[in-house]
Amino acid sequence: MPHDHHRRCDLPFRWPEPPLDIVLVEPEIPPNTGNIARLCAATGSPLSLVGPLGFRLHDRALRRAGVDYWDAVHIARYADFHAYREARRPPRCFFFSTRGARSHFDVRYAPGDALVFGSESRGLPDALLDAWPDSVIQIPMRTDRVRSLNLANAVAIVLYEALRQLQQ
C-alpha cells in the first residue's frame, strides 16, 4: 500500500537491480528486526530471515518497530543458510562480524550482493565464518570501548555504504 507523506522529497537515486539482499541469521530482538524491515522497505532490499528466530513474526514489538511498512518489504524465511543460498542464489555473500580482518569500506559492492548479519548475542555461527574467511567483513569501531554495534545500526551502516558505492 503506498503511503502519502507530506514531507517527502524524492531525491534522484539509482536503486541497484537486482537489489542488495539483507540476511539475518537467527535474530533475537524483535525491535531490531522491525527496524531492519523498515530500512529494507525504504531501500527496496529483500529481507531474508535464516534459522530459528528469537520471536514470532507477529510479535507486537516487531510490528511496532516496522510501523506500517510491512506491506512494502519482501520477507522470506529459510531453515538454514544452505536453504537460503539454494533459494536465492546470491552472486556474492559478505558476512559481517567483529572477527573480520577487512573493513566494510574496502569492499566493492555489486547489485545482488547478500549482506549477512548474525544474532545480537552471538553474531554469526563460526561454521559460516570459517567457510568463507575471505568474505568476513568488519565495521571499524573502537573495540577498546565497545564489543559490537547494535544489529539494526550495523545493517544501516553497511547497506547505505553499499548503496553509496553503487551510485558511482
N, C-alpha and C positions, 0 to 999 in steps of 0.2 A: 504494500500500500504506500503510495507516495506521500510524503509529508510536506506540509506547507509551512515554511519557515520565513518569517518576515524579515529577519536579519541576514538572510542568505546572500552571499556574494560568490558566484561561481567564478573561480579563477581558472585561467587556461591551464590545462594539465593533461598530459598523455598517460592514461592508465595502461599498465602493461597487459598485453594479451599474448599468451594466457596470463591470468593474474598470479601473483605470488600466493602460495598456499601456507597458511598458518596451521601448524600442527602442535597440539598439546598432548603430551604423553602423561596420562594419569594425573590430571589436575585435581586439586583437593578443595580449593576455596571458591565457593560459588560467585562471590562478587568479582574476583579476578577474571573468571571465565566470562561473566556477564560483561565486564568492561572490554575484554578482548573481542567478544562478539560484536559489541558496538563499534569498535575500531575496524573490525572486518567489514561491517556494513558500510562504514564511511569510506573504505578504500576498495570495495569490491573484491576483497580477498576471501576465498572459502576458508572455513574453519573446520579442521579435522580433529576429532577427539579420539584418542587412541588408548585402549586398555580400560581398566576399571576407573570409574570416576569417584571422587570423594563426596558426591552429592547426586541428587536426581535432577534431570533436566527440567523438571517443572518446579524446582526449588524456588521459593519466593525471593530469596536474596539474589539468586542468579537472574531471575526475570526482572527484578527491580534495577539491577546494575545495567542490564541491557536496554532499559527503558522500553520504548515502544518500537524498537528497531528490529525485532526478531524476524519479521517477515522480509527484511532486506538482507539477511545473511544466509548463505548456504552452509548448513552444518551437516556433517556426516560423522557417523560413529564407526570405529573399527575395533575389532577384538584385540589386535596387537599390531606392532609396526610392520610386520610382514604382510598382514592383510591390507594395511594402508598402502604399502608400496605396490602390491599386486593390483589394487583397485585404481589408484590414482596415477601410477607410473610417472612420478616427477622426474624431470631430466637430471636434477641435482638436489641433494639434501644437505643442509647445513645444520649442525647440532650445536646449540648454544649452551655453554657450560663454563663454570669457573675453572674447569680443567683445560680449557682451550689455550693453545700456545700462540694463536694468531688473533689479531684484533678484527672485529667486525668491520672496521674501516678499511682493512686490507683485502676484503673480499670484493670481487667484481660480480655483482648480482646480475641475473638474467631473468627475463619473463619465465614464469612457470616454476621457478625455484621453490623448494619447500624449506620453510624456516621452522625448525623443530625445537621445542622447548619442553623441559621436564616439569615435574611436580614441584610445588612450593617448598616442601620439606626435604625432598631427596634429590631433586634435579633429575637428570636423565639417567637411566639404568647404565651401569658400567658396560654391559654387553653391547649396547648401541654405540657408546663412545669408543670402545675397543674395536668394533667392527669397521668404523670409519674414522680413524685417527686424523687423517688429513683434512677432514671436514668439521672438526670440532673447533668452534669459534668462541671467543670471549668478548664481552663488552668491557672496555677498560674502566677500572674503578680503583679507588683507594682501598686495597684489601687490608691495610692496617687499621681501617675504621669500620668496615662492614664486611660481612661474609658473602652477601649476594644482594641483588636488586629484587624488588617486587616483580612478580611474573608479568603483570599487566604492563608495568613500566618498561620492562625489558623487551617485550614484544613490540611496543610502540616505538622504542628507540631503534630497533633493528629494522622494522618494517618501513619506517619513514626514511631511514638512511638508504635502504634498497630502492625505494621509490624516487628519492632524490637522484641517485645514480642513474636510474633508468630515464631520467629527463634529459640527460646529456647526450 
